[in-house]
Amino acid sequence: SCTNAVALWLSEAVRRSRSASLMRPSQRYCSVPSAPISPTRAAATTLRADKPAPDLMTDTKSAHKILRVLILDDSPDDAEQASAALQQGGYLLKTQRAETGVAVEQHLDSSQWDLVLCAHGLANLPARQVAELVARKLPCTPVIVLAHRIADDELRLLMQDGARDVVIKGQWGRLLPAVERELAVAGERRAWIEMRATLHKLEARYRTMIEASLESIS
């Protein structure tokens, strides 16, 4: 009958939406690397990203022309150097600098941020703790650590805790390509989350329609 045909069509639609909702983002969204990453390897990876496809570079800059950056550093000079490196990429910055864990939590709760820059080695503000906090409160906001020097073991732990990259202070030319790469990844992750939420809503709608059809048949 016509009613049975509608019920079969709706059942197939639910099956397809459920299959699509099981999709996972690509491996690059995982903050845990498969092996420890040395500073030399991290630098090479970022330098390769220094020449992205023209359309990706244009889309990223247009989407983030005004960049909201939370800077966690006890050095005003280093914070200014980081800001200047980003401004060279054409970004208009809205920045806030903090030095304590309490201030960081307040800023994360009160505002939305596109990027968090965190200095490594602050006694009262461990970078690993910051990475975990941002991952919990703003999971799509990348954290990039700024360090004078860092051991491979510490770098691996930072990446496991949610940091997306480490830039050596003084090598400010590496900061802009690293930020642009992570902003692009964050944008793709937000799109995936929105798509999954939409699929869940469609599945719930189809389920309701099927149940209503079955009740009318009975």
Accessible surface in RSA format (square Angstrom, percent):
REM  Atomic radii and reference values for relative SASA: ProtOr
REM  Chains: A
REM  Algorithm: Lee & Richards
REM  Probe-radius: 1.40
REM  Slices: 20
REM RES _ NUM      All-atoms   Total-Side   Main-Chain    Non-polar    All polar
REM                ABS   REL    ABS   REL    ABS   REL    ABS   REL    ABS   REL
RES SER A   1   107.11  90.5  46.97  62.7  60.14 138.5  62.42 132.9  44.69  62.6
RES CYS A   2   104.74  79.2  89.97 100.4  14.76  34.7  42.56 107.8  62.18  67.0
RES THR A   3    56.52  40.2  52.54  53.3   3.99   9.5  20.15  27.1  36.37  55.0
RES ASN A   4    73.24  50.5  72.01  69.6   1.23   3.0  18.75  45.1  54.49  52.7
RES ALA A   5    57.92  53.3  48.64  75.1   9.28  21.1  52.49  73.9   5.43  14.4
RES VAL A   6    66.85  44.0  64.03  58.0   2.82   6.8  66.68  57.9   0.17   0.5
RES ALA A   7    12.61  11.6  12.36  19.1   0.25   0.6  12.61  17.8   0.00   0.0
RES LEU A   8   131.52  73.2 125.96  90.1   5.56  14.0 126.28  88.7   5.24  14.1
RES TRP A   9   153.53  61.6 146.79  71.0   6.75  15.8 123.49  65.8  30.04  48.7
RES LEU A  10     1.48   0.8   1.48   1.1   0.00   0.0   1.48   1.0   0.00   0.0
RES SER A  11    53.64  45.3  45.73  61.0   7.91  18.2  30.73  65.4  22.91  32.1
RES GLU A  12    61.57  35.4  58.74  44.4   2.84   6.8  32.63  63.1  28.94  23.6
RES ALA A  13    15.37  14.1   9.24  14.3   6.13  14.0  13.08  18.4   2.30   6.1
RES VAL A  14    12.85   8.5  12.85  11.6   0.00   0.0  12.85  11.2   0.00   0.0
RES ARG A  15   127.47  53.5 126.75  64.6   0.72   1.7  63.35  86.6  64.12  38.9
RES ARG A  16   154.33  64.8 148.42  75.7   5.91  14.1  47.48  64.9 106.85  64.8
RES SER A  17     9.63   8.1   4.96   6.6   4.67  10.8   9.15  19.5   0.48   0.7
RES ARG A  18   105.87  44.4 105.87  54.0   0.00   0.0  47.62  65.1  58.25  35.3
RES SER A  19    61.66  52.1  49.98  66.7  11.68  26.9  33.67  71.7  27.99  39.2
RES ALA A  20    31.56  29.0  25.36  39.1   6.21  14.1  30.41  42.8   1.15   3.1
RES SER A  21     8.06   6.8   6.35   8.5   1.70   3.9   1.38   2.9   6.67   9.3
RES LEU A  22   116.22  64.7 104.41  74.7  11.81  29.7 104.69  73.5  11.52  31.0
RES MET A  23   104.90  54.3  95.95  63.5   8.95  21.3  85.96  73.1  18.94  25.1
RES ARG A  24   150.39  63.1 124.86  63.7  25.52  60.8  60.98  83.3  89.41  54.2
RES PRO A  25    33.72  24.6  15.44  14.1  18.28  66.4  20.71  17.1  13.01  80.8
RES SER A  26    53.50  45.2  35.39  47.2  18.11  41.7  46.50  99.0   7.00   9.8
RES GLN A  27   146.36  81.8 132.96  97.2  13.40  31.9  67.40 143.5  78.97  59.9
RES ARG A  28   124.68  52.4 108.87  55.5  15.82  37.7  58.12  79.4  66.56  40.3
RES TYR A  29    33.81  15.8  15.93   9.1  17.88  46.5   9.90   7.4  23.91  29.5
RES CYS A  30    63.89  48.3  41.41  46.2  22.48  52.8  21.70  55.0  42.19  45.5
RES SER A  31    32.09  27.1  25.02  33.4   7.06  16.3  12.12  25.8  19.97  28.0
RES VAL A  32    70.48  46.4  61.99  56.1   8.49  20.5  61.99  53.9   8.49  23.0
RES PRO A  33    30.15  22.0   8.53   7.8  21.62  78.6  19.29  15.9  10.86  67.5
RES SER A  34   123.69 104.5  75.30 100.5  48.39 111.5  59.08 125.8  64.61  90.5
RES ALA A  35    46.05  42.3  40.62  62.7   5.43  12.4  45.02  63.4   1.03   2.7
RES PRO A  36    74.83  54.5  62.07  56.6  12.75  46.4  62.11  51.3  12.72  79.0
RES ILE A  37    27.30  15.5  27.18  20.2   0.13   0.3  27.19  19.6   0.12   0.3
RES SER A  38    37.07  31.3  34.34  45.8   2.73   6.3  24.73  52.7  12.34  17.3
RES PRO A  39    46.55  33.9  38.87  35.4   7.68  27.9  42.85  35.4   3.70  23.0
RES THR A  40   110.53  78.6 103.96 105.4   6.56  15.6  73.65  98.9  36.88  55.7
RES ARG A  41   122.60  51.5 117.46  59.9   5.14  12.2  44.48  60.8  78.12  47.3
RES ALA A  42    10.97  10.1   7.47  11.5   3.50   8.0  10.45  14.7   0.52   1.4
RES ALA A  43    23.61  21.7  23.61  36.4   0.00   0.0  23.61  33.2   0.00   0.0
RES ALA A  44    41.03  37.7  36.72  56.7   4.31   9.8  39.95  56.3   1.09   2.9
RES THR A  45    55.70  39.6  54.27  55.0   1.42   3.4  46.95  63.1   8.74  13.2
RES THR A  46     0.70   0.5   0.70   0.7   0.00   0.0   0.00   0.0   0.70   1.1
RES LEU A  47   105.54  58.8  96.07  68.7   9.47  23.8  96.37  67.7   9.17  24.7
RES ARG A  48   170.78  71.7 144.79  73.8  25.99  61.9  79.68 108.9  91.10  55.2
RES ALA A  49    26.63  24.5  12.80  19.7  13.83  31.5  22.04  31.0   4.59  12.2
RES ASP A  50    72.94  51.1  61.46  61.2  11.49  27.2   4.07   9.6  68.87  68.7
RES LYS A  51   185.21  90.4 158.51  97.3  26.70  63.6 105.79  95.2  79.42  84.6
RES PRO A  52    41.10  30.0  18.10  16.5  23.01  83.6  28.36  23.4  12.75  79.2
RES ALA A  53    55.77  51.3  41.87  64.6  13.90  31.6  48.44  68.2   7.33  19.4
RES PRO A  54   112.12  81.7 105.03  95.7   7.09  25.8 111.72  92.2   0.40   2.5
RES ASP A  55    96.91  67.9  88.36  88.0   8.54  20.2  43.94 103.4  52.96  52.8
RES LEU A  56    75.63  42.1  73.58  52.6   2.06   5.2  75.63  53.1   0.00   0.0
RES MET A  57    49.52  25.6  47.83  31.7   1.69   4.0  48.96  41.6   0.56   0.7
RES THR A  58    87.89  62.5  82.59  83.7   5.31  12.7  61.75  82.9  26.15  39.5
RES ASP A  59    89.42  62.6  86.37  86.0   3.05   7.2  26.26  61.8  63.16  63.0
RES THR A  60     9.49   6.8   4.52   4.6   4.97  11.8   6.32   8.5   3.17   4.8
RES LYS A  61    67.11  32.7  66.99  41.1   0.12   0.3  27.45  24.7  39.65  42.2
RES SER A  62    80.93  68.4  51.58  68.8  29.35  67.6  46.34  98.7  34.59  48.5
RES ALA A  63    76.87  70.7  38.91  60.1  37.96  86.4  49.76  70.1  27.12  71.8
RES HIS A  64    23.70  13.0  22.74  15.8   0.97   2.5  13.07  13.5  10.63  12.4
RES LYS A  65    99.80  48.7  98.17  60.2   1.63   3.9  65.83  59.2  33.97  36.2
RES ILE A  66   113.86  64.8 101.70  75.8  12.16  29.3 101.70  73.2  12.16  33.0
RES LEU A  67     0.00   0.0   0.00   0.0   0.00   0.0   0.00   0.0   0.00   0.0
RES ARG A  68    85.52  35.9  85.52  43.6   0.00   0.0  18.74  25.6  66.78  40.5
RES VAL A  69     0.34   0.2   0.34   0.3   0.00   0.0   0.34   0.3   0.00   0.0
RES LEU A  70     0.07   0.0   0.07   0.1   0.00   0.0   0.07   0.1   0.00   0.0
RES ILE A  71     4.33   2.5   4.33   3.2   0.00   0.0   4.33   3.1   0.00   0.0
RES LEU A  72     0.00   0.0   0.00   0.0   0.00   0.0   0.00   0.0   0.00   0.0
RES ASP A  73     0.45   0.3   0.45   0.5   0.00   0.0   0.18   0.4   0.27   0.3
RES ASP A  74    82.72  57.9  64.37  64.1  18.35  43.4  16.70  39.3  66.02  65.8
RES SER A  75    30.50  25.8  27.46  36.6   3.04   7.0  19.68  41.9  10.82  15.2
RES PRO A  76    69.46  50.6  68.47  62.4   0.98   3.6  69.33  57.2   0.12   0.8
RES ASP A  77   102.41  71.7 100.63 100.2   1.79   4.2  27.14  63.9  75.27  75.1
RES ASP A  78    24.56  17.2  24.55  24.4   0.01   0.0   0.01   0.0  24.55  24.5
RES ALA A  79     8.16   7.5   7.78  12.0   0.38   0.9   8.14  11.5   0.02   0.1
RES GLU A  80   117.98  67.7 110.75  83.8   7.22  17.2  43.04  83.3  74.94  61.2
RES GLN A  81    93.70  52.4  90.81  66.4   2.89   6.9  11.19  23.8  82.51  62.6
RES ALA A  82     0.00   0.0   0.00   0.0   0.00   0.0   0.00   0.0   0.00   0.0
RES SER A  83    19.18  16.2  18.90  25.2   0.28   0.7  13.67  29.1   5.51   7.7
RES ALA A  84    44.11  40.6  41.95  64.7   2.16   4.9  42.94  60.5   1.17   3.1
RES ALA A  85     8.91   8.2   5.15   8.0   3.76   8.5   7.23  10.2   1.68   4.5
RES LEU A  86     0.59   0.3   0.59   0.4   0.00   0.0   0.59   0.4   0.00   0.0
RES GLN A  87   100.55  56.2  86.43  63.2  14.12  33.6  21.09  44.9  79.46  60.3
RES GLN A  88   156.92  87.8 118.11  86.3  38.81  92.4  42.56  90.6 114.36  86.7
RES GLY A  89     5.62   6.9   0.00   N/A   5.62   6.9   3.64  10.0   1.98   4.4
RES GLY A  90    30.99  38.2   0.00   N/A  30.99  38.2  28.71  78.8   2.28   5.1
RES TYR A  91     5.67   2.6   1.50   0.9   4.18  10.9   1.50   1.1   4.18   5.1
RES LEU A  92   110.36  61.5 107.82  77.1   2.54   6.4 110.33  77.5   0.03   0.1
RES LEU A  93    39.33  21.9   4.27   3.1  35.06  88.1   4.76   3.3  34.57  93.0
RES LYS A  94   120.76  58.9 115.97  71.2   4.79  11.4  74.61  67.2  46.15  49.2
RES THR A  95    62.82  44.7  36.40  36.9  26.43  63.0   4.28   5.8  58.54  88.5
RES GLN A  96    73.57  41.1  70.25  51.3   3.32   7.9   6.72  14.3  66.85  50.7
RES ARG A  97    87.03  36.5  67.71  34.5  19.32  46.0  21.79  29.8  65.24  39.5
RES ALA A  98     5.89   5.4   0.26   0.4   5.64  12.8   5.89   8.3   0.00   0.0
RES GLU A  99    71.95  41.3  67.90  51.4   4.05   9.7  18.34  35.5  53.61  43.8
RES THR A 100    60.86  43.3  60.69  61.5   0.16   0.4  52.61  70.7   8.24  12.5
RES GLY A 101    20.18  24.9   0.00   N/A  20.18  24.9  16.10  44.2   4.08   9.1
RES VAL A 102   107.52  70.7 103.11  93.3   4.41  10.6 106.16  92.2   1.36   3.7
RES ALA A 103    25.27  23.2  24.04  37.1   1.23   2.8  24.89  35.1   0.38   1.0
RES VAL A 104     0.48   0.3   0.48   0.4   0.00   0.0   0.48   0.4   0.00   0.0
RES GLU A 105    77.03  44.2  77.03  58.3   0.00   0.0  11.32  21.9  65.70  53.6
RES GLN A 106   112.80  63.1 106.92  78.1   5.88  14.0  40.13  85.4  72.67  55.1
RES HIS A 107    43.53  23.8  43.49  30.2   0.04   0.1  25.92  26.7  17.61  20.5
RES LEU A 108     6.43   3.6   0.00   0.0   6.43  16.2   0.00   0.0   6.43  17.3
RES ASP A 109    98.86  69.3  61.52  61.2  37.34  88.3  32.14  75.6  66.72  66.5
RES SER A 110    87.36  73.8  47.93  64.0  39.43  90.8  49.19 104.8  38.17  53.5
RES SER A 111    40.52  34.2  30.33  40.5  10.18  23.5  15.23  32.4  25.28  35.4
RES GLN A 112   113.17  63.3 106.22  77.6   6.95  16.6  40.81  86.9  72.37  54.9
RES TRP A 113    11.93   4.8   8.64   4.2   3.29   7.7   8.64   4.6   3.29   5.3
RES ASP A 114    10.85   7.6  10.07  10.0   0.78   1.8   0.39   0.9  10.46  10.4
RES LEU A 115     0.00   0.0   0.00   0.0   0.00   0.0   0.00   0.0   0.00   0.0
RES VAL A 116     0.00   0.0   0.00   0.0   0.00   0.0   0.00   0.0   0.00   0.0
RES LEU A 117     0.39   0.2   0.11   0.1   0.29   0.7   0.14   0.1   0.25   0.7
RES CYS A 118     0.00   0.0   0.00   0.0   0.00   0.0   0.00   0.0   0.00   0.0
RES ALA A 119     1.31   1.2   1.10   1.7   0.21   0.5   1.10   1.6   0.21   0.6
RES HIS A 120    51.97  28.4  35.82  24.9  16.14  41.3  25.21  26.0  26.75  31.1
RES GLY A 121    63.57  78.4   0.00   N/A  63.57  78.4  32.44  89.0  31.13  69.7
RES LEU A 122    20.29  11.3  12.65   9.0   7.64  19.2  14.84  10.4   5.45  14.7
RES ALA A 123   108.62  99.9  68.21 105.3  40.41  91.9  79.51 112.0  29.11  77.1
RES ASN A 124    92.90  64.1  70.00  67.6  22.90  55.2  44.57 107.3  48.33  46.7
RES LEU A 125     2.17   1.2   2.13   1.5   0.04   0.1   2.17   1.5   0.00   0.0
RES PRO A 126    59.31  43.2  54.66  49.8   4.65  16.9  59.31  49.0   0.00   0.0
RES ALA A 127     4.01   3.7   0.49   0.8   3.52   8.0   0.49   0.7   3.52   9.3
RES ARG A 128    87.77  36.9  87.21  44.5   0.56   1.3  21.15  28.9  66.62  40.4
RES GLN A 129    96.48  53.9  92.68  67.7   3.79   9.0  30.87  65.7  65.61  49.8
RES VAL A 130     1.72   1.1   1.50   1.4   0.22   0.5   1.72   1.5   0.00   0.0
RES ALA A 131     0.21   0.2   0.00   0.0   0.21   0.5   0.00   0.0   0.21   0.6
RES GLU A 132    84.08  48.3  78.63  59.5   5.44  13.0  24.92  48.2  59.16  48.3
RES LEU A 133    14.80   8.2  13.87   9.9   0.92   2.3  14.12   9.9   0.68   1.8
RES VAL A 134     0.48   0.3   0.48   0.4   0.00   0.0   0.48   0.4   0.00   0.0
RES ALA A 135    49.84  45.8  35.12  54.2  14.72  33.5  39.93  56.2   9.91  26.3
RES ARG A 136   165.28  69.4 135.46  69.1  29.82  71.0  75.90 103.7  89.39  54.2
RES LYS A 137    68.23  33.3  43.27  26.6  24.96  59.4  18.30  16.5  49.93  53.2
RES LEU A 138    17.14   9.5  15.19  10.9   1.95   4.9  17.05  12.0   0.09   0.2
RES PRO A 139    84.83  61.8  63.51  57.9  21.32  77.5  64.19  53.0  20.64 128.3
RES CYS A 140    19.94  15.1  14.68  16.4   5.26  12.4  11.37  28.8   8.57   9.2
RES THR A 141    12.16   8.6   4.09   4.1   8.08  19.2   0.53   0.7  11.63  17.6
RES PRO A 142     7.47   5.4   2.92   2.7   4.55  16.5   7.13   5.9   0.34   2.1
RES VAL A 143     3.06   2.0   2.73   2.5   0.34   0.8   2.73   2.4   0.34   0.9
RES ILE A 144     0.00   0.0   0.00   0.0   0.00   0.0   0.00   0.0   0.00   0.0
RES VAL A 145     0.00   0.0   0.00   0.0   0.00   0.0   0.00   0.0   0.00   0.0
RES LEU A 146     0.59   0.3   0.53   0.4   0.06   0.2   0.53   0.4   0.06   0.2
RES ALA A 147     0.34   0.3   0.00   0.0   0.34   0.8   0.34   0.5   0.00   0.0
RES HIS A 148   117.50  64.2  99.61  69.2  17.90  45.8  68.34  70.4  49.17  57.2
RES ARG A 149   191.54  80.4 182.21  92.9   9.33  22.2  74.66 102.0 116.88  70.8
RES ILE A 150    20.72  11.8   0.67   0.5  20.05  48.3   6.16   4.4  14.56  39.5
RES ALA A 151    67.80  62.3  51.72  79.8  16.08  36.6  61.52  86.6   6.28  16.6
RES ASP A 152    64.95  45.5  60.28  60.0   4.67  11.0  19.43  45.7  45.52  45.4
RES ASP A 153    94.74  66.4  93.84  93.4   0.90   2.1  23.28  54.8  71.45  71.3
RES GLU A 154    50.94  29.2  49.09  37.1   1.85   4.4  16.25  31.4  34.70  28.3
RES LEU A 155     3.19   1.8   3.19   2.3   0.00   0.0   3.19   2.2   0.00   0.0
RES ARG A 156    71.26  29.9  71.21  36.3   0.05   0.1  13.32  18.2  57.94  35.1
RES LEU A 157    49.87  27.8  49.76  35.6   0.11   0.3  49.76  34.9   0.11   0.3
RES LEU A 158     0.03   0.0   0.03   0.0   0.00   0.0   0.03   0.0   0.00   0.0
RES MET A 159    26.69  13.8  26.69  17.7   0.00   0.0  26.07  22.2   0.62   0.8
RES GLN A 160    70.89  39.6  54.48  39.8  16.41  39.1  11.83  25.2  59.06  44.8
RES ASP A 161    25.15  17.6  16.21  16.1   8.94  21.1   4.95  11.7  20.20  20.1
RES GLY A 162    14.48  17.9   0.00   N/A  14.48  17.9   5.71  15.7   8.77  19.6
RES ALA A 163     0.32   0.3   0.00   0.0   0.32   0.7   0.00   0.0   0.32   0.8
RES ARG A 164    48.05  20.2  40.52  20.7   7.54  17.9  17.52  23.9  30.54  18.5
RES ASP A 165     8.06   5.6   7.83   7.8   0.23   0.5   2.08   4.9   5.98   6.0
RES VAL A 166     6.99   4.6   3.90   3.5   3.09   7.4   3.90   3.4   3.09   8.4
RES VAL A 167     0.00   0.0   0.00   0.0   0.00   0.0   0.00   0.0   0.00   0.0
RES ILE A 168    31.46  17.9  31.46  23.4   0.00   0.0  31.46  22.7   0.00   0.0
RES LYS A 169    25.74  12.6  11.51   7.1  14.23  33.9   4.52   4.1  21.23  22.6
RES GLY A 170    59.89  73.9   0.00   N/A  59.89  73.9  30.77  84.4  29.12  65.2
RES GLN A 171    91.11  51.0  83.75  61.2   7.36  17.5  35.29  75.1  55.83  42.3
RES TRP A 172    37.81  15.2  34.96  16.9   2.85   6.7  27.97  14.9   9.84  16.0
RES GLY A 173    67.03  82.7   0.00   N/A  67.03  82.7  45.77 125.6  21.26  47.6
RES ARG A 174    18.29   7.7  17.43   8.9   0.87   2.1  14.32  19.6   3.98   2.4
RES LEU A 175     0.00   0.0   0.00   0.0   0.00   0.0   0.00   0.0   0.00   0.0
RES LEU A 176    36.80  20.5  36.80  26.3   0.00   0.0  36.80  25.8   0.00   0.0
RES PRO A 177    10.68   7.8   7.99   7.3   2.69   9.8   9.74   8.0   0.94   5.9
RES ALA A 178     0.00   0.0   0.00   0.0   0.00   0.0   0.00   0.0   0.00   0.0
RES VAL A 179     0.00   0.0   0.00   0.0   0.00   0.0   0.00   0.0   0.00   0.0
RES GLU A 180    12.93   7.4  11.68   8.8   1.25   3.0   7.27  14.1   5.66   4.6
RES ARG A 181    57.64  24.2  48.61  24.8   9.03  21.5  44.84  61.3  12.79   7.8
RES GLU A 182     7.78   4.5   6.92   5.2   0.85   2.0   0.05   0.1   7.73   6.3
RES LEU A 183     2.33   1.3   1.21   0.9   1.12   2.8   1.25   0.9   1.09   2.9
RES ALA A 184    16.53  15.2   6.85  10.6   9.68  22.0  14.64  20.6   1.89   5.0
RES VAL A 185    19.89  13.1  19.77  17.9   0.13   0.3  19.77  17.2   0.13   0.3
RES ALA A 186     7.44   6.8   3.69   5.7   3.76   8.5   7.25  10.2   0.19   0.5
RES GLY A 187    30.79  38.0   0.00   N/A  30.79  38.0  24.32  66.7   6.46  14.5
RES GLU A 188    70.33  40.4  62.02  46.9   8.31  19.8  37.11  71.8  33.22  27.1
RES ARG A 189    68.28  28.7  68.28  34.8   0.00   0.0  13.81  18.9  54.48  33.0
RES ARG A 190    77.36  32.5  75.89  38.7   1.47   3.5  46.08  63.0  31.29  19.0
RES ALA A 191    58.11  53.4  50.77  78.4   7.34  16.7  53.40  75.2   4.72  12.5
RES TRP A 192    37.14  14.9  33.12  16.0   4.02   9.4  35.28  18.8   1.86   3.0
RES ILE A 193    70.43  40.1  68.90  51.3   1.53   3.7  69.44  50.0   0.99   2.7
RES GLU A 194   116.40  66.8 111.24  84.2   5.15  12.3  43.47  84.1  72.93  59.5
RES MET A 195    79.61  41.2  73.20  48.4   6.41  15.3  40.74  34.6  38.87  51.5
RES ARG A 196    75.41  31.7  75.37  38.4   0.04   0.1  15.03  20.5  60.38  36.6
RES ALA A 197    47.14  43.3  40.77  62.9   6.36  14.5  45.91  64.6   1.23   3.3
RES THR A 198    73.49  52.3  72.94  73.9   0.56   1.3  47.40  63.7  26.10  39.4
RES LEU A 199    27.05  15.1  26.79  19.2   0.25   0.6  26.79  18.8   0.25   0.7
RES HIS A 200    83.70  45.7  77.93  54.2   5.77  14.8  50.31  51.9  33.38  38.8
RES LYS A 201   148.47  72.4 139.91  85.8   8.56  20.4  87.03  78.3  61.44  65.4
RES LEU A 202    53.12  29.6  53.12  38.0   0.00   0.0  53.12  37.3   0.00   0.0
RES GLU A 203    19.66  11.3  19.66  14.9   0.00   0.0   3.56   6.9  16.10  13.1
RES ALA A 204    48.54  44.6  46.54  71.8   2.00   4.6  47.26  66.6   1.28   3.4
RES ARG A 205   145.45  61.1 138.54  70.6   6.92  16.5  44.74  61.1 100.72  61.0
RES TYR A 206    45.14  21.1  45.14  25.7   0.00   0.0  13.70  10.3  31.45  38.8
RES ARG A 207   101.94  42.8 101.05  51.5   0.89   2.1  44.34  60.6  57.60  34.9
RES THR A 208    87.22  62.0  86.27  87.5   0.94   2.2  61.01  82.0  26.20  39.6
RES MET A 209    82.54  42.7  77.60  51.4   4.94  11.8  72.97  62.0   9.57  12.7
RES ILE A 210    25.87  14.7  25.87  19.3   0.00   0.0  25.87  18.6   0.00   0.0
RES GLU A 211    91.82  52.7  89.78  67.9   2.05   4.9  33.38  64.6  58.44  47.7
RES ALA A 212    57.01  52.4  48.21  74.4   8.79  20.0  51.13  72.0   5.88  15.6
RES SER A 213    20.30  17.2  15.68  20.9   4.62  10.6   5.87  12.5  14.43  20.2
RES LEU A 214    95.59  53.2  91.41  65.4   4.18  10.5  91.81  64.5   3.78  10.2
RES GLU A 215   130.82  75.1 115.65  87.5  15.17  36.1  44.11  85.3  86.71  70.8
RES SER A 216    89.64  75.7  50.18  67.0  39.46  90.9  54.66 116.4  34.98  49.0
RES ILE A 217    86.29  49.1  55.28  41.2  31.01  74.7  62.06  44.7  24.23  65.8
RES SER A 218   125.05 105.7  58.37  77.9  66.68 153.6  64.51 137.4  60.54  84.8
END  Absolute sums over single chains surface
CHAIN  1 A    12036.0      10125.9       1910.1       6774.7       5261.4
END  Absolute sums over all chains
TOTAL         12036.0      10125.9       1910.1       6774.7       5261.4
